Amino acid sequence: MAFEVPPLPYDYAALEPHIDKETMHLHHDKHHQAYVNNLNAAVEKHPDLGKHSAEDLLRNLNAVPEDVRTTVRNNGGGHVNHSMFWNIMKPGGGGDPTGIIAAQIRKDFGTSDDFKKQFNETTAKQFGSGWGWLIWDGSKLKIITTANQDSPLSQGYYPILGNDVWEHAYYLKYQNRRPDYLAAWWNTVNWDEINKRFEQAKK
Ligand code: MN
């Protein structure tokens, strides 16, 4: 198989109480796996696609054959977005930003709380399923949202961090209370990994 779900880098219960164990099982083992299965089915039809990384396919969707373009957009996006998501969280994460991203957040948003508030407000308003993102536009950090599994890579931006606001990410524990999930999620974030992604975004 061309693409595989990466193993979760910590235990399924490790992000409790902020994200519950059952949600992590369903989200990683079922939802992410389904995106990968669908992506692989598209690659079976067009084996040349398997020579590229999923990130590169998303960066250049117009080069993907039209009959599988929407499948790659949705499921390649699902694969890449979730692969990032598991890695930007960790047990005992959270706290204020550290490293080079901390200085840039201060410059572009003010305090850490100002930044989180703006991210949460923007992302809470995403209608239906989608993601909230922090991206680097070449001169400053920006908060954007995308619908479905659309990746900022397809808009030319490397996502520094993203939070999943599909109901499958939070409904078991938070039901309809998306803002509560968004607030709690910051207790899981892995600022070391986010700093690595910021370095990558600036390249
Ligand atoms: Mn998800």
py3Dmol code that shows the C-alpha trace and the ligand (Angstrom):
import py3Dmol

protein = """\
ATOM      1  CA  MET A   1       0.000   0.000   0.000  1.00  0.00           C
ATOM      2  CA  ALA A   2       1.258   3.417  -0.931  1.00  0.00           C
ATOM      3  CA  PHE A   3       0.075   5.276   2.157  1.00  0.00           C
ATOM      4  CA  GLU A   4      -0.234   4.162   5.781  1.00  0.00           C
ATOM      5  CA  VAL A   5      -1.661   5.569   8.991  1.00  0.00           C
ATOM      6  CA  PRO A   6       1.296   6.468  11.224  1.00  0.00           C
ATOM      7  CA  PRO A   7       1.153   4.912  14.686  1.00  0.00           C
ATOM      8  CA  LEU A   8      -0.131   7.207  17.417  1.00  0.00           C
ATOM      9  CA  PRO A   9       3.026   8.536  19.158  1.00  0.00           C
ATOM     10  CA  TYR A  10       1.497   8.060  22.644  1.00  0.00           C
ATOM     11  CA  ASP A  11      -1.158   5.979  24.358  1.00  0.00           C
ATOM     12  CA  TYR A  12      -4.804   6.441  23.355  1.00  0.00           C
ATOM     13  CA  ALA A  13      -5.626   7.607  26.887  1.00  0.00           C
ATOM     14  CA  ALA A  14      -2.598   9.900  27.160  1.00  0.00           C
ATOM     15  CA  LEU A  15      -4.477  13.111  26.310  1.00  0.00           C
ATOM     16  CA  GLU A  16      -7.147  12.565  28.973  1.00  0.00           C
ATOM     17  CA  PRO A  17      -8.995  14.432  30.347  1.00  0.00           C
ATOM     18  CA  HIS A  18      -8.876  16.867  27.411  1.00  0.00           C
ATOM     19  CA  ILE A  19      -9.412  14.269  24.693  1.00  0.00           C
ATOM     20  CA  ASP A  20     -10.903  10.956  25.783  1.00  0.00           C
ATOM     21  CA  LYS A  21      -9.527   7.533  24.958  1.00  0.00           C
ATOM     22  CA  GLU A  22     -12.526   6.351  22.953  1.00  0.00           C
ATOM     23  CA  THR A  23     -12.445   9.428  20.728  1.00  0.00           C
ATOM     24  CA  MET A  24      -8.739   8.818  20.080  1.00  0.00           C
ATOM     25  CA  HIS A  25      -9.401   5.178  19.133  1.00  0.00           C
ATOM     26  CA  LEU A  26     -12.203   6.057  16.734  1.00  0.00           C
ATOM     27  CA  HIS A  27     -10.445   9.095  15.346  1.00  0.00           C
ATOM     28  CA  HIS A  28      -7.071   7.478  14.715  1.00  0.00           C
ATOM     29  CA  ASP A  29      -8.002   3.848  13.996  1.00  0.00           C
ATOM     30  CA  LYS A  30     -11.261   4.367  12.089  1.00  0.00           C
ATOM     31  CA  HIS A  31     -11.469   7.879  10.650  1.00  0.00           C
ATOM     32  CA  HIS A  32      -7.808   8.324   9.706  1.00  0.00           C
ATOM     33  CA  GLN A  33      -7.676   4.735   8.415  1.00  0.00           C
ATOM     34  CA  ALA A  34     -10.688   5.391   6.172  1.00  0.00           C
ATOM     35  CA  TYR A  35      -8.976   8.418   4.586  1.00  0.00           C
ATOM     36  CA  VAL A  36      -5.887   6.318   3.917  1.00  0.00           C
ATOM     37  CA  ASN A  37      -7.923   3.447   2.442  1.00  0.00           C
ATOM     38  CA  ASN A  38      -9.760   5.813   0.099  1.00  0.00           C
ATOM     39  CA  LEU A  39      -6.522   7.533  -0.909  1.00  0.00           C
ATOM     40  CA  ASN A  40      -4.924   4.161  -1.675  1.00  0.00           C
ATOM     41  CA  ALA A  41      -7.919   3.152  -3.794  1.00  0.00           C
ATOM     42  CA  ALA A  42      -7.367   6.297  -5.898  1.00  0.00           C
ATOM     43  CA  VAL A  43      -3.667   5.471  -6.239  1.00  0.00           C
ATOM     44  CA  GLU A  44      -4.550   1.963  -7.426  1.00  0.00           C
ATOM     45  CA  LYS A  45      -6.390   3.529 -10.363  1.00  0.00           C
ATOM     46  CA  HIS A  46      -3.448   5.822 -11.140  1.00  0.00           C
ATOM     47  CA  PRO A  47      -0.272   4.147  -9.827  1.00  0.00           C
ATOM     48  CA  ASP A  48       1.905   7.141 -10.820  1.00  0.00           C
ATOM     49  CA  LEU A  49       0.306   9.094  -7.975  1.00  0.00           C
ATOM     50  CA  GLY A  50       2.030   6.756  -5.510  1.00  0.00           C
ATOM     51  CA  LYS A  51       5.414   8.189  -6.533  1.00  0.00           C
ATOM     52  CA  HIS A  52       4.519  11.467  -4.841  1.00  0.00           C
ATOM     53  CA  SER A  53       4.090  12.309  -1.184  1.00  0.00           C
ATOM     54  CA  ALA A  54       0.528  13.044  -0.106  1.00  0.00           C
ATOM     55  CA  GLU A  55       1.693  16.601   0.685  1.00  0.00           C
ATOM     56  CA  ASP A  56       2.919  17.078  -2.884  1.00  0.00           C
ATOM     57  CA  LEU A  57      -0.361  15.763  -4.295  1.00  0.00           C
ATOM     58  CA  LEU A  58      -2.222  18.392  -2.256  1.00  0.00           C
ATOM     59  CA  ARG A  59       0.194  21.153  -3.311  1.00  0.00           C
ATOM     60  CA  ASN A  60      -0.545  20.350  -6.934  1.00  0.00           C
ATOM     61  CA  LEU A  61      -4.125  19.078  -7.112  1.00  0.00           C
ATOM     62  CA  ASN A  62      -4.520  20.286 -10.691  1.00  0.00           C
ATOM     63  CA  ALA A  63      -1.948  17.699 -11.769  1.00  0.00           C
ATOM     64  CA  VAL A  64      -4.046  14.874 -10.262  1.00  0.00           C
ATOM     65  CA  PRO A  65      -6.249  13.078 -12.842  1.00  0.00           C
ATOM     66  CA  GLU A  66      -9.717  14.563 -12.786  1.00  0.00           C
ATOM     67  CA  ASP A  67     -11.563  11.323 -12.016  1.00  0.00           C
ATOM     68  CA  VAL A  68      -9.788  11.016  -8.650  1.00  0.00           C
ATOM     69  CA  ARG A  69      -9.033  14.687  -7.913  1.00  0.00           C
ATOM     70  CA  THR A  70     -11.856  15.150  -5.405  1.00  0.00           C
ATOM     71  CA  THR A  71     -11.002  11.831  -3.745  1.00  0.00           C
ATOM     72  CA  VAL A  72      -7.364  12.892  -3.380  1.00  0.00           C
ATOM     73  CA  ARG A  73      -8.346  16.353  -2.155  1.00  0.00           C
ATOM     74  CA  ASN A  74     -10.636  14.923   0.544  1.00  0.00           C
ATOM     75  CA  ASN A  75      -8.755  11.794   1.546  1.00  0.00           C
ATOM     76  CA  GLY A  76      -5.191  12.941   0.891  1.00  0.00           C
ATOM     77  CA  GLY A  77      -6.177  15.989   2.931  1.00  0.00           C
ATOM     78  CA  GLY A  78      -7.624  13.749   5.632  1.00  0.00           C
ATOM     79  CA  HIS A  79      -4.391  11.745   5.734  1.00  0.00           C
ATOM     80  CA  VAL A  80      -2.014  14.715   5.846  1.00  0.00           C
ATOM     81  CA  ASN A  81      -4.131  16.756   8.260  1.00  0.00           C
ATOM     82  CA  HIS A  82      -4.457  13.926  10.769  1.00  0.00           C
ATOM     83  CA  SER A  83      -0.789  12.908  10.493  1.00  0.00           C
ATOM     84  CA  MET A  84       0.045  16.462  11.575  1.00  0.00           C
ATOM     85  CA  PHE A  85      -2.666  16.493  14.239  1.00  0.00           C
ATOM     86  CA  TRP A  86      -1.342  13.467  16.222  1.00  0.00           C
ATOM     87  CA  ASN A  87       2.145  14.957  16.253  1.00  0.00           C
ATOM     88  CA  ILE A  88       1.298  18.460  17.392  1.00  0.00           C
ATOM     89  CA  MET A  89      -0.248  17.031  20.552  1.00  0.00           C
ATOM     90  CA  LYS A  90       1.449  15.252  23.426  1.00  0.00           C
ATOM     91  CA  PRO A  91       0.718  14.099  26.953  1.00  0.00           C
ATOM     92  CA  GLY A  92       1.476  16.899  29.403  1.00  0.00           C
ATOM     93  CA  GLY A  93       1.479  19.444  26.586  1.00  0.00           C
ATOM     94  CA  GLY A  94       0.053  22.922  26.522  1.00  0.00           C
ATOM     95  CA  GLY A  95       1.174  26.003  28.377  1.00  0.00           C
ATOM     96  CA  ASP A  96       2.406  29.151  26.748  1.00  0.00           C
ATOM     97  CA  PRO A  97       4.180  29.009  23.385  1.00  0.00           C
ATOM     98  CA  THR A  98       7.950  28.522  23.506  1.00  0.00           C
ATOM     99  CA  GLY A  99      10.846  29.177  21.149  1.00  0.00           C
ATOM    100  CA  ILE A 100      10.712  31.189  17.935  1.00  0.00           C
ATOM    101  CA  ILE A 101       6.939  30.793  17.530  1.00  0.00           C
ATOM    102  CA  ALA A 102       6.421  32.489  20.908  1.00  0.00           C
ATOM    103  CA  ALA A 103       8.159  35.648  19.715  1.00  0.00           C
ATOM    104  CA  GLN A 104       6.253  35.670  16.426  1.00  0.00           C
ATOM    105  CA  ILE A 105       2.904  35.137  18.174  1.00  0.00           C
ATOM    106  CA  ARG A 106       3.690  38.072  20.462  1.00  0.00           C
ATOM    107  CA  LYS A 107       4.475  40.213  17.441  1.00  0.00           C
ATOM    108  CA  ASP A 108       1.414  39.241  15.390  1.00  0.00           C
ATOM    109  CA  PHE A 109      -1.284  38.649  18.036  1.00  0.00           C
ATOM    110  CA  GLY A 110      -0.153  40.053  21.404  1.00  0.00           C
ATOM    111  CA  THR A 111      -0.218  37.738  24.397  1.00  0.00           C
ATOM    112  CA  SER A 112      -0.543  33.977  24.223  1.00  0.00           C
ATOM    113  CA  ASP A 113      -4.106  34.331  25.518  1.00  0.00           C
ATOM    114  CA  ASP A 114      -4.935  36.906  22.820  1.00  0.00           C
ATOM    115  CA  PHE A 115      -3.694  34.450  20.202  1.00  0.00           C
ATOM    116  CA  LYS A 116      -5.627  31.467  21.585  1.00  0.00           C
ATOM    117  CA  LYS A 117      -8.788  33.576  21.910  1.00  0.00           C
ATOM    118  CA  GLN A 118      -8.558  34.729  18.299  1.00  0.00           C
ATOM    119  CA  PHE A 119      -7.844  31.196  17.061  1.00  0.00           C
ATOM    120  CA  ASN A 120     -10.754  29.755  19.044  1.00  0.00           C
ATOM    121  CA  GLU A 121     -13.207  32.451  17.937  1.00  0.00           C
ATOM    122  CA  THR A 122     -12.287  32.062  14.276  1.00  0.00           C
ATOM    123  CA  THR A 123     -12.369  28.265  14.398  1.00  0.00           C
ATOM    124  CA  ALA A 124     -15.618  28.080  16.401  1.00  0.00           C
ATOM    125  CA  LYS A 125     -17.297  29.926  13.507  1.00  0.00           C
ATOM    126  CA  GLN A 126     -16.252  27.409  10.846  1.00  0.00           C
ATOM    127  CA  PHE A 127     -19.673  26.255   9.614  1.00  0.00           C
ATOM    128  CA  GLY A 128     -19.907  22.480   9.614  1.00  0.00           C
ATOM    129  CA  SER A 129     -16.851  20.260   9.321  1.00  0.00           C
ATOM    130  CA  GLY A 130     -13.403  21.696   8.862  1.00  0.00           C
ATOM    131  CA  TRP A 131     -10.191  22.850  10.469  1.00  0.00           C
ATOM    132  CA  GLY A 132      -8.718  25.952  12.066  1.00  0.00           C
ATOM    133  CA  TRP A 133      -5.126  26.686  11.050  1.00  0.00           C
ATOM    134  CA  LEU A 134      -2.136  28.832  11.874  1.00  0.00           C
ATOM    135  CA  ILE A 135      -0.192  29.593   8.721  1.00  0.00           C
ATOM    136  CA  TRP A 136       2.786  31.767   7.738  1.00  0.00           C
ATOM    137  CA  ASP A 137       1.959  34.093   4.848  1.00  0.00           C
ATOM    138  CA  GLY A 138       5.581  35.034   4.170  1.00  0.00           C
ATOM    139  CA  SER A 139       5.701  37.991   6.546  1.00  0.00           C
ATOM    140  CA  LYS A 140       3.330  37.197   9.383  1.00  0.00           C
ATOM    141  CA  LEU A 141       1.275  34.509  11.087  1.00  0.00           C
ATOM    142  CA  LYS A 142      -2.381  34.222  10.095  1.00  0.00           C
ATOM    143  CA  ILE A 143      -5.355  32.259  11.394  1.00  0.00           C
ATOM    144  CA  ILE A 144      -7.550  30.716   8.705  1.00  0.00           C
ATOM    145  CA  THR A 145     -10.137  27.967   8.448  1.00  0.00           C
ATOM    146  CA  THR A 146     -10.834  25.437   5.727  1.00  0.00           C
ATOM    147  CA  ALA A 147     -13.924  23.321   5.061  1.00  0.00           C
ATOM    148  CA  ASN A 148     -13.926  19.530   5.064  1.00  0.00           C
ATOM    149  CA  GLN A 149     -10.367  18.147   4.781  1.00  0.00           C
ATOM    150  CA  ASP A 150      -9.032  20.942   2.593  1.00  0.00           C
ATOM    151  CA  SER A 151      -5.372  21.553   3.348  1.00  0.00           C
ATOM    152  CA  PRO A 152      -3.645  24.947   3.453  1.00  0.00           C
ATOM    153  CA  LEU A 153      -1.001  23.225   1.269  1.00  0.00           C
ATOM    154  CA  SER A 154      -3.456  23.508  -1.646  1.00  0.00           C
ATOM    155  CA  GLN A 155      -3.480  27.298  -1.104  1.00  0.00           C
ATOM    156  CA  GLY A 156       0.319  27.452  -1.012  1.00  0.00           C
ATOM    157  CA  TYR A 157       0.647  27.567   2.792  1.00  0.00           C
ATOM    158  CA  TYR A 158       2.392  25.101   5.064  1.00  0.00           C
ATOM    159  CA  PRO A 159       0.223  24.544   8.145  1.00  0.00           C
ATOM    160  CA  ILE A 160       2.088  25.313  11.372  1.00  0.00           C
ATOM    161  CA  LEU A 161      -0.698  23.976  13.547  1.00  0.00           C
ATOM    162  CA  GLY A 162      -4.287  22.955  12.996  1.00  0.00           C
ATOM    163  CA  ASN A 163      -7.217  21.871  15.089  1.00  0.00           C
ATOM    164  CA  ASP A 164      -9.848  19.475  13.811  1.00  0.00           C
ATOM    165  CA  VAL A 165     -13.411  20.708  14.341  1.00  0.00           C
ATOM    166  CA  TRP A 166     -15.219  17.840  12.682  1.00  0.00           C
ATOM    167  CA  GLU A 167     -17.745  16.578  15.228  1.00  0.00           C
ATOM    168  CA  HIS A 168     -15.920  13.218  15.288  1.00  0.00           C
ATOM    169  CA  ALA A 169     -13.032  15.025  17.003  1.00  0.00           C
ATOM    170  CA  TYR A 170     -15.053  16.078  20.045  1.00  0.00           C
ATOM    171  CA  TYR A 171     -18.690  14.975  20.051  1.00  0.00           C
ATOM    172  CA  LEU A 172     -18.397  11.996  22.433  1.00  0.00           C
ATOM    173  CA  LYS A 173     -16.987  14.139  25.224  1.00  0.00           C
ATOM    174  CA  TYR A 174     -18.111  17.684  24.401  1.00  0.00           C
ATOM    175  CA  GLN A 175     -21.304  17.033  22.377  1.00  0.00           C
ATOM    176  CA  ASN A 176     -22.314  20.332  20.731  1.00  0.00           C
ATOM    177  CA  ARG A 177     -19.914  22.429  22.826  1.00  0.00           C
ATOM    178  CA  ARG A 178     -17.239  23.110  20.212  1.00  0.00           C
ATOM    179  CA  PRO A 179     -15.882  26.156  22.107  1.00  0.00           C
ATOM    180  CA  ASP A 180     -15.241  23.988  25.199  1.00  0.00           C
ATOM    181  CA  TYR A 181     -13.288  21.511  23.087  1.00  0.00           C
ATOM    182  CA  LEU A 182     -11.325  24.327  21.448  1.00  0.00           C
ATOM    183  CA  ALA A 183     -10.414  25.777  24.847  1.00  0.00           C
ATOM    184  CA  ALA A 184      -9.380  22.399  26.298  1.00  0.00           C
ATOM    185  CA  TRP A 185      -7.347  21.412  23.226  1.00  0.00           C
ATOM    186  CA  TRP A 186      -4.614  23.937  24.033  1.00  0.00           C
ATOM    187  CA  ASN A 187      -3.718  21.753  27.049  1.00  0.00           C
ATOM    188  CA  THR A 188      -2.475  19.088  24.635  1.00  0.00           C
ATOM    189  CA  VAL A 189      -0.346  21.085  22.234  1.00  0.00           C
ATOM    190  CA  ASN A 190       3.283  20.199  21.621  1.00  0.00           C
ATOM    191  CA  TRP A 191       5.116  23.498  21.163  1.00  0.00           C
ATOM    192  CA  ASP A 192       8.405  21.763  20.260  1.00  0.00           C
ATOM    193  CA  GLU A 193       6.770  20.142  17.264  1.00  0.00           C
ATOM    194  CA  ILE A 194       4.965  23.375  16.369  1.00  0.00           C
ATOM    195  CA  ASN A 195       8.307  25.218  16.409  1.00  0.00           C
ATOM    196  CA  LYS A 196       9.731  22.616  13.999  1.00  0.00           C
ATOM    197  CA  ARG A 197       6.774  23.181  11.703  1.00  0.00           C
ATOM    198  CA  PHE A 198       7.238  26.958  11.898  1.00  0.00           C
ATOM    199  CA  GLU A 199      10.866  26.498  10.736  1.00  0.00           C
ATOM    200  CA  GLN A 200       9.566  24.383   7.857  1.00  0.00           C
ATOM    201  CA  ALA A 201       6.869  26.937   6.967  1.00  0.00           C
ATOM    202  CA  LYS A 202       9.476  29.695   6.670  1.00  0.00           C
ATOM    203  CA  LYS A 203      11.575  27.723   4.141  1.00  0.00           C
TER     204      LYS A 203
END
"""
ligand_1 = """\
1
MN
Mn -10.664 14.185 12.214
"""
view = py3Dmol.view(width=600, height=400)
view.addModel(protein, "pdb")
view.setStyle({"model": 0}, {"cartoon": {"style": "trace"}})
view.addModel(ligand_1, "xyz")
view.setStyle({"model": 1}, {"stick": {}})
view.zoomTo()
view.show()
